[in-house]
Amino acid sequence: AARARAAGVGLLVLPAVQAEQFEALRALAHEVGAAYALGIHPLAVGRADEADLERLGQALARWRDDPRLVAVGEIGLDRFVPDRAHDRGAARAHEPQPESNRDPDRDSACDRARQRHFYLAQLGLARAAGLPVILHLRRAVDEVLAGLRRLPVAGGIAHAFNGSRAQADAFVALGLRLGFGGAMTFERALRIRALAQTLPETVPVLETDAPDIPPQWLYRSARERAAAPQAGQQRNEPAELPRIGVTLAALRGWSLEHTAAVTSANARAALPRLAALA
């Protein structure tokens, strides 16, 4: 948090991943002067059960007057991990895997129906609490949209957006803003960069997804990591946000000051409780 502030980041939003984090996450947000969101990530549903949904509902009710609680998140669907599992499984369909080699948490997390159940249940909790959502939608844009149409919520952010222009317009029509972060900094990310460049000014929100989705200047390829495994992958962090903003400014032809003003206003529009914390 200190490095982020030194870099010019005014406020952090810390999303939860699993119910066990709720108390600690709230305490951390208050300690460092951040905002927070409560939810169960789609890749954590393998370790969650119905009691965790009850815990989420109870936490949202208990802390409903906490100004630092700004959203329900990170929630949604992730079809990337199941696809990888399917690809490996198809290649080795003739080789039954020993029970000892199976990871039940991973198997459950990859269960599409289970993810969908937790996603829809959490949309319902967000509706009941009157809070916006922070959405995870990796390779699941249309499914996430279908859930929002079924259970509309009070806006929010489609995090790490990487869909089509038509899908982007659909989220905007439902009252959401779109998150752009490290992926936008890669010159080969043509679709993301085109969206960041051409969407209405009221749509983009800057994010890092720290420690994930490193920007281009931190990324090391698999070959580079293999050649120097001790170096690892450089860790993404919120302090990288202003430099990510430089990319958006260049794509839009904006000044850095205008970029900061626009994206901050969009974040406050997506998560209205941020306005009292800024």
C-alpha positions as CSV (number, residue, x, y, z in Angstrom):
1,A,0.0,0.0,0.0
2,A,2.8,2.4,0.8
3,R,4.5,1.8,-2.6
4,A,1.2,2.3,-4.3
5,R,0.6,5.6,-2.6
6,A,4.1,6.7,-3.4
7,A,3.5,5.9,-7.0
8,G,0.3,8.1,-7.0
9,V,-2.4,5.5,-6.4
10,G,-5.1,7.1,-4.3
11,L,-7.2,4.1,-3.2
12,L,-7.0,0.4,-3.4
13,V,-9.9,-2.1,-3.6
14,L,-9.2,-5.5,-2.1
15,P,-11.5,-8.3,-3.3
16,A,-12.0,-11.5,-1.3
17,V,-11.4,-14.9,-2.7
18,Q,-12.9,-17.2,-0.1
19,A,-15.1,-16.9,3.0
20,E,-12.2,-17.7,5.4
21,Q,-10.7,-14.3,4.4
22,F,-13.6,-12.0,5.2
23,E,-12.6,-11.0,8.7
24,A,-8.9,-10.6,7.8
25,L,-9.6,-8.8,4.6
26,R,-11.8,-6.3,6.3
27,A,-9.2,-5.7,9.0
28,L,-6.5,-5.2,6.4
29,A,-8.7,-2.7,4.5
30,H,-9.2,-0.6,7.6
31,E,-5.5,-0.9,8.6
32,V,-4.2,0.4,5.3
33,G,-7.1,2.7,4.4
34,A,-8.3,0.6,1.5
35,A,-11.8,-0.4,0.3
36,Y,-12.8,-4.1,0.1
37,A,-15.3,-6.4,-1.5
38,L,-16.6,-9.7,-0.2
39,G,-17.2,-12.8,-2.3
40,I,-16.2,-16.3,-3.3
41,H,-14.0,-16.5,-6.4
42,P,-15.0,-19.1,-9.0
43,L,-11.8,-21.0,-8.6
44,A,-12.4,-21.2,-4.9
45,V,-15.8,-22.9,-5.0
46,G,-14.1,-26.3,-4.8
47,R,-13.3,-25.5,-1.2
48,A,-16.6,-23.8,-0.5
49,D,-20.1,-25.0,0.5
50,E,-23.5,-23.7,1.2
51,A,-22.4,-22.5,4.7
52,D,-19.9,-20.1,3.0
53,L,-22.8,-18.5,1.0
54,E,-24.5,-18.1,4.4
55,R,-21.4,-16.6,5.8
56,L,-21.2,-14.1,2.9
57,G,-24.8,-13.1,3.4
58,Q,-24.3,-12.6,7.1
59,A,-21.1,-10.6,6.5
60,L,-22.8,-8.3,4.0
61,A,-25.6,-7.7,6.6
62,R,-23.2,-7.2,9.5
63,W,-21.0,-4.7,7.7
64,R,-23.6,-3.1,5.5
65,D,-22.9,0.3,7.2
66,D,-19.1,0.0,6.8
67,P,-18.2,2.6,4.2
68,R,-15.1,0.6,3.1
69,L,-17.3,-2.3,2.0
70,V,-17.9,-1.3,-1.7
71,A,-18.9,-4.4,-3.6
72,V,-19.6,-8.1,-3.8
73,G,-16.6,-9.8,-5.4
74,E,-14.6,-11.3,-6.8
75,I,-17.4,-13.5,-8.2
76,G,-18.2,-15.0,-11.6
77,L,-17.2,-17.8,-13.8
78,D,-13.8,-19.2,-15.0
79,R,-13.8,-21.5,-18.0
80,F,-10.1,-21.4,-18.7
81,V,-9.0,-23.9,-16.1
82,P,-11.7,-26.5,-17.1
83,D,-10.7,-26.1,-20.7
84,R,-7.0,-26.8,-19.9
85,A,-8.1,-29.9,-17.9
86,H,-10.3,-31.0,-20.8
87,D,-7.5,-30.6,-23.3
88,R,-5.1,-32.7,-21.2
89,G,-7.8,-35.3,-20.5
90,A,-8.6,-35.6,-24.2
91,A,-5.0,-36.2,-25.1
92,R,-4.8,-39.0,-22.4
93,A,-8.3,-40.4,-22.5
94,H,-6.9,-43.9,-22.7
95,E,-4.8,-43.5,-19.6
96,P,-7.0,-43.6,-16.4
97,Q,-5.6,-41.5,-13.7
98,P,-4.9,-43.1,-10.3
99,E,-7.2,-41.8,-7.6
100,S,-4.1,-40.6,-5.7
101,N,-3.2,-38.2,-8.6
102,R,-6.6,-36.4,-8.5
103,D,-7.0,-33.1,-6.7
104,P,-10.6,-33.0,-5.4
105,D,-10.4,-29.2,-4.9
106,R,-9.4,-28.7,-8.5
107,D,-12.0,-31.1,-9.8
108,S,-14.7,-29.2,-7.9
109,A,-13.4,-25.8,-8.9
110,C,-13.6,-27.0,-12.5
111,D,-17.2,-28.1,-12.2
112,R,-19.2,-25.7,-14.4
113,A,-22.5,-26.3,-12.6
114,R,-21.0,-25.7,-9.2
115,Q,-19.4,-22.4,-10.4
116,R,-22.7,-21.3,-11.9
117,H,-24.6,-22.1,-8.7
118,F,-22.2,-20.0,-6.6
119,Y,-22.2,-17.2,-9.2
120,L,-26.0,-16.9,-9.3
121,A,-26.3,-17.2,-5.5
122,Q,-23.9,-14.3,-5.0
123,L,-25.6,-12.2,-7.6
124,G,-28.7,-12.7,-5.5
125,L,-26.9,-11.6,-2.3
126,A,-25.5,-8.5,-4.1
127,R,-29.1,-7.6,-5.2
128,A,-30.3,-8.1,-1.6
129,A,-27.5,-5.9,-0.3
130,G,-27.9,-3.3,-3.0
131,L,-24.2,-3.5,-3.8
132,P,-22.4,-3.6,-7.1
133,V,-20.2,-6.5,-8.2
134,I,-16.7,-7.2,-9.3
135,L,-16.9,-9.9,-11.9
136,H,-14.5,-12.6,-13.0
137,L,-15.3,-13.8,-16.6
138,R,-12.3,-15.6,-18.1
139,R,-13.6,-17.4,-21.2
140,A,-17.1,-17.1,-19.8
141,V,-18.3,-13.6,-21.0
142,D,-21.6,-14.7,-22.4
143,E,-22.4,-16.9,-19.4
144,V,-21.7,-14.1,-17.0
145,L,-23.9,-11.8,-19.1
146,A,-26.7,-14.3,-18.9
147,G,-26.5,-14.3,-15.2
148,L,-26.6,-10.6,-15.0
149,R,-29.7,-10.5,-17.3
150,R,-31.4,-13.1,-15.0
151,L,-30.4,-11.3,-11.8
152,P,-29.6,-7.6,-12.5
153,V,-27.4,-5.9,-9.9
154,A,-26.5,-2.3,-9.0
155,G,-23.6,-2.0,-11.6
156,G,-20.0,-2.9,-11.0
157,I,-16.9,-3.8,-12.9
158,A,-16.3,-6.6,-15.4
159,H,-12.7,-7.2,-14.4
160,A,-9.9,-8.0,-16.9
161,F,-12.3,-7.6,-19.8
162,N,-11.3,-9.5,-22.9
163,G,-14.5,-9.9,-24.9
164,S,-15.8,-8.5,-28.2
165,R,-17.2,-5.0,-28.7
166,A,-20.7,-6.4,-28.8
167,Q,-20.1,-8.1,-25.4
168,A,-18.6,-4.9,-24.0
169,D,-21.6,-2.9,-25.1
170,A,-23.8,-5.5,-23.4
171,F,-22.1,-5.0,-20.1
172,V,-22.3,-1.3,-20.4
173,A,-26.0,-1.5,-21.2
174,L,-26.4,-3.4,-17.9
175,G,-24.7,-0.6,-16.0
176,L,-21.2,-2.0,-15.6
177,R,-17.7,-0.5,-16.3
178,L,-14.9,-2.6,-17.8
179,G,-11.5,-3.2,-16.2
180,F,-8.3,-2.8,-18.1
181,G,-4.9,-3.7,-16.7
182,G,-1.6,-5.4,-17.5
183,A,-2.9,-7.3,-20.6
184,M,-3.5,-3.9,-22.3
185,T,0.2,-3.1,-22.2
186,F,1.1,-5.9,-24.6
187,E,1.3,-4.6,-28.2
188,R,0.0,-7.9,-29.5
189,A,-3.2,-7.7,-27.4
190,L,-5.0,-6.1,-30.4
191,R,-8.6,-6.6,-29.3
192,I,-8.1,-5.4,-25.8
193,R,-6.2,-2.3,-27.0
194,A,-8.8,-1.5,-29.6
195,L,-11.5,-1.6,-27.0
196,A,-9.5,0.5,-24.6
197,Q,-9.0,3.0,-27.4
198,T,-12.6,3.2,-28.8
199,L,-15.1,2.5,-26.0
200,P,-16.9,5.6,-24.6
201,E,-14.9,7.6,-22.2
202,T,-17.3,6.7,-19.4
203,V,-16.4,2.9,-19.6
204,P,-12.7,2.1,-18.8
205,V,-11.5,1.5,-15.2
206,L,-7.8,0.9,-14.5
207,E,-6.7,-2.1,-12.5
208,T,-3.7,-4.4,-11.8
209,D,-5.2,-7.7,-10.5
210,A,-2.1,-7.9,-8.4
211,P,-0.2,-10.1,-8.1
212,D,-1.6,-11.6,-11.3
213,I,-1.7,-10.4,-14.9
214,P,1.7,-8.7,-14.9
215,P,2.2,-5.8,-17.4
216,Q,4.5,-6.2,-20.3
217,W,7.6,-4.8,-18.5
218,L,7.3,-7.4,-15.7
219,Y,6.3,-10.5,-17.8
220,R,8.8,-13.3,-18.4
221,S,8.0,-16.0,-20.9
222,A,8.0,-19.7,-20.1
223,R,11.3,-20.0,-21.9
224,E,12.8,-17.2,-19.9
225,R,11.6,-18.7,-16.6
226,A,13.0,-22.1,-17.6
227,A,16.4,-20.6,-18.4
228,A,16.6,-18.7,-15.1
229,P,14.1,-20.4,-12.7
230,Q,15.6,-18.8,-9.7
231,A,14.4,-15.4,-11.0
232,G,10.8,-16.5,-11.2
233,Q,8.0,-14.3,-12.5
234,Q,8.2,-10.6,-11.4
235,R,5.3,-9.8,-9.0
236,N,2.7,-7.4,-10.2
237,E,1.5,-4.9,-7.6
238,P,-0.8,-1.9,-7.3
239,A,2.2,0.5,-7.7
240,E,2.2,-0.5,-11.4
241,L,-1.2,1.2,-11.9
242,P,0.1,4.6,-13.0
243,R,2.4,3.1,-15.6
244,I,-0.5,1.0,-16.9
245,G,-2.4,4.3,-17.1
246,V,0.4,5.6,-19.4
247,T,-0.6,2.9,-21.9
248,L,-4.3,3.9,-21.8
249,A,-3.3,7.6,-22.2
250,A,-1.2,6.8,-25.2
251,L,-4.0,4.7,-26.8
252,R,-6.6,7.4,-26.2
253,G,-4.4,10.4,-26.9
254,W,-5.1,11.7,-23.4
255,S,-2.9,13.5,-20.9
256,L,-2.0,11.5,-17.8
257,E,-4.0,14.0,-15.7
258,H,-7.1,13.4,-17.9
259,T,-6.6,9.7,-17.8
260,A,-6.5,9.7,-14.0
261,A,-9.5,11.9,-13.7
262,V,-11.6,9.9,-16.2
263,T,-10.8,6.4,-14.8
264,S,-11.1,7.6,-11.2
265,A,-14.6,9.0,-12.0
266,N,-15.5,5.7,-13.7
267,A,-14.4,3.7,-10.7
268,R,-16.5,5.9,-8.4
269,A,-19.5,5.4,-10.8
270,A,-19.0,1.7,-10.8
271,L,-18.5,1.4,-7.0
272,P,-20.3,4.5,-5.6
273,R,-19.1,4.0,-2.0
274,L,-15.6,4.9,-3.2
275,A,-16.6,8.6,-3.5
276,A,-16.7,9.0,0.3
277,L,-13.2,7.4,0.7
278,A,-11.3,9.3,-2.0
